[in-house]
């Protein structure tokens, strides 16, 4: 039995091993990058509107208002 008879039967396993190896390498890179930079913190939180105030046209169109 030559290699060409064996190829299709082992192809799925080899692809899964390659994917696992690729995932492991990416996880190691990500862990290394996080260790170097430190964990990211979202400092800029989206501003929420006050539900007790009505939304007016002036509120929507005034660019100087915060």
N, C-alpha and C positions, 0 to 999 in steps of 0.2 A: 504494500500500500504506500503510495507516494504522498507527497505533501499536498497535492491538489485534491486528493480525496478527503483530507483532514481539514482543509481550509474553512469550508462552510460550517462545519460543526463547531469549530472553535472561534469563529469570527465574533459572535455575540459576547463571549467571555472576554476576548481581547479588547473589544470596544468599551465594555464596562470597566475594565482595569484602567484603560487609558483615561476615561472620564473621571474615575476616582482619583487617579494620579493628578490630573489637571485641577480638580476641585481642591485637593489637598494643598497643591502648590499655591493656588489663589488664596486659600484660607491663611496659609503661612505668610504670604505677602501682606495681606490685610492686617494680620495681627502685628506684624513687624512695623507697618506704617502707623497703626494706632499707638503702639508703644513709643514710637519716635515722636509723633505729634501730640499725643495725649488724646483723650476722648473729646469729641466735638460737642460743644454745647450750643444749643440754639438760643442765642441772646436776643435776637430780633423776633419777638413773638408778634403774631398778627394782632392788630388793634381790633377790638370788638366794639360794636356800637352799643350805646346805652339804649336799652329797650324802652325805657320810660320816656325818652324824647322822641317826638315825631321827626321823620325825615322830611326836610324841606328842600325846596329848589335851591335856596341860598347855600345850604349845607353841601349839596351835590356839586354846585358850580363854582364855589369860592375856593380858589387854589391856595389862598393864604392861610386858611383855617387848618388847624392841625387835625 
